[in-house]
Amino acid sequence: MADQNHQLVTFQLGEELYGIDIMDVKEIVRVQEIRSIPNAPPYVEGIFHLRSEIIPIINLHKRFHLKKLAASEEDELLSGFVILDIDGMKLGVVIDRVSRVVTIDHEQVQPPPQMVSGIGSEYIYGVVRQEQGGYLVILSIRNLFNPKELQKIVELQR
């Protein structure tokens, strides 16, 4: 992310707006039926099939103790999973509402405060003040899961 602009896929989790580097996002899909997995960590919702691939689904609400957005019908249509590619491993993340792709100038990104709505600063690349008030929180997707957690999730796919 060292160049001048970041392209981010933005989405809502609870009341907050989050962004993920577009290069880490494979696609956004509508909510599918998820099969739960016994003995999975509490934030792993389960797995689902996407074009013959098994994708683990992570619930960031549970991971970071966030409240779900009180969803309107329109929000239901815009909810789903963001499919991420973390160094060749595909993961789905539950989102309340997909927003849009935005381009952020590197100069606008401020270092993360120590705590942003329950999410530790180690998971956050930076924050950007929004024109309409509030902040866009840029997640550092590779820091969301430590290597042991990723290994456990990989094992769940088998």
N, C-alpha and C positions, 0 to 999 in steps of 0.2 A: 504493500500500500504506500510505497514511497513516492509515487508520481504525484502530480499536482491535483488530479481529480480522482474521486472515488465514485464508482457507480454502485449503488446500494439497492437491494430489494427491501422495501420497508413493509412492516406489518405491525398489527396491534396485538399485544398480550395484555389483557386487562386494560387499564387506563393508559398505559405507556405505548409510545411508538418506538419500534426497534428497527435496526437495519443490519443486513448481512451483506458482505461483499458479493457482488453479482457473480464473480468467478467461482464462488463456492456453492452457488445454487444451481442445481440441475434442472428443476422444474417445480411448479406449484400444482398440486392436485387437490381435487375436492375430497371431502371426508369420505373414507372408505370403511368397510367393515374391518375391524382390527381383531385379530385373535390374541387373547391374552397368553402370557407365558408364565408357567409356574416358576417360583423362585427368582423372578426378575427383580432388579432394584425397583423401588416404588415409583420412580419417575419414568420407567419404561412401560408404556401403555400396552405394548404387544408388538405383533408383526402384521404386515399385510403384503399381498402379492401385487407387484406392479410389473406387467409385461414379463412374466416368468422370473422376476427377481424377488427375493424376500427382503423386505425393508423393515428394520426395527423402527418403531415410532416412539419418540421421546416427548414427554410432556414437560415443557419448561415451567408451566404453572406449578407443578409439583416440585420440580427441581429447585425453583427459586421461591416457593411459597407465595405465589402471586394469585390474586383473585381473578377469576374468569370475567370477561366482559359480559355484562348483561346484554344478551344478544337480541337484536330486532330481527325481523325476517330477512331484511337486506344483509345484515351481518352474517346470518346463517348461510346465505348464498356466497358470501365472500370468505367464509372460513374454510379451513382445510389443512393440508400439510405442505410445508416447504421441504422439498427433497434436497438434501445437502450431499456434497461429495467431499469427504474429509480424507485427503490423501488416498483416494481409491475406494474408500468405504462409504457406502450410501446409508444415510440416516434420514428419517422423516421427523420433522419437528411440528407439533401441533400449534397452529396459530388461530387467534380469534377472528382476525380479519386481515386479508391482504390489502395493502395500500397501493403503492406504486413504485416504480423505479425512479430514483432520484440521483442526480449528480451533485456531489458535494466537493467544494474546493478544499484542498488539504489545509489551507489557512483557517478554515472555519472550525476544524475539529479541535476541541479542547480536551485536555487530559480528564479522565473520569474522576469524579469525586469518590471518596472512600466507599460510600454506599449509595446505590441508586435503587430505590424501591425493593430492597431485599437482595439485590444482586451484588455480589462482591466485585470490587474494582478489577480483580484479576481476570474476570470474564468480559471486560469491556475494553474495546480499543479506544473509544473516545465518545464525547457527546457533542452535539451540534444544537445550538439554540435555534428554534423554529420561529419564522416570521409571525405566525399566528399565536405565539406563546408556547411554552412547554419546550421539551427537548426531544431530539432524536438520539436514542442510545444505540451506538454502533457496537454490536457484539463481536468479540474475538472468537470466532467459531472453533478454532483449534484449542482454545483454552477452556471451552465449556466442559470438556471431559478429559480427565487425566488418562494416561495410557492404560492403566489397570482397568478403568471403567470401559474404555473402548474395547479392550480385549474381552471383557465380560459380555459386552453387547455383541461382539463378533461371534462369540461362542453361542449366544442365544439364537443366532441365525441358522445354526446347524440343526 
